[in-house]
């Protein structure tokens, strides 16, 4: 019995045999779960580029992949205007994968079986995509990219290129040497996720520790002396609040 119209499916796995097996299994269950494979990708970055031109209803995503893993990919997918449902594939044992049930429509334990795939696709027709909060709890570490929605597409911004994050109104500005990006995220959450990379210098600003080249006294002529932090590759100086100065001073070994 056919369960509905054909689902547009993207397959994301860094191993070619695994991608081929999923494609074959989709063909095997086509009578009950019709699908159209819109494309395959070897990592999360390739998948995002694929989905810009070929939207999908469902993404079958391996968890452990180079460049960008399946968990980070799912977090970025959640920011699309019409995010696809995510089904994780994994080689983890059944105890380890229980946590993934909280963040994805379903998971498939490798080697994937046809009936499990059919069940997962049936579930995907009924469920919403995973929440970003749940995915953040599953991620083994901080993301490697920020995602920005611009002109109907998801733009990836490498975290390593961001010099500072500053809260402004309802958004957070991420500044690289080249330009600014608007992130629809909380500065507090970003501080928690990237505690090892960014340092708070003000209640509304985090700076990349690796980008700090020094500090300089400022405001003497205005009668309100304070310290500014200097960042590599950027002319703009960022004020350090009195409250954060002891922490910054300790970090810099001044």
PyMOL commands that set and color helices and strands:
alter all, ss='L'
color gray80, all
select helices_A, chain A and resi 16-28+44-53+70-77+96-102+114-124+132-138+159-161+187-193+209-211+242-252
alter helices_A, ss='H'
color red, helices_A
select strands_A, chain A and resi 7-12+35-41+58-62+85-90+106-109+145-150+153-158+164-168+171-175+180-183+198-202+205-208+212-218+226-231+238-240
alter strands_A, ss='S'
color yellow, strands_A
deselect
rebuild
show_as cartoon
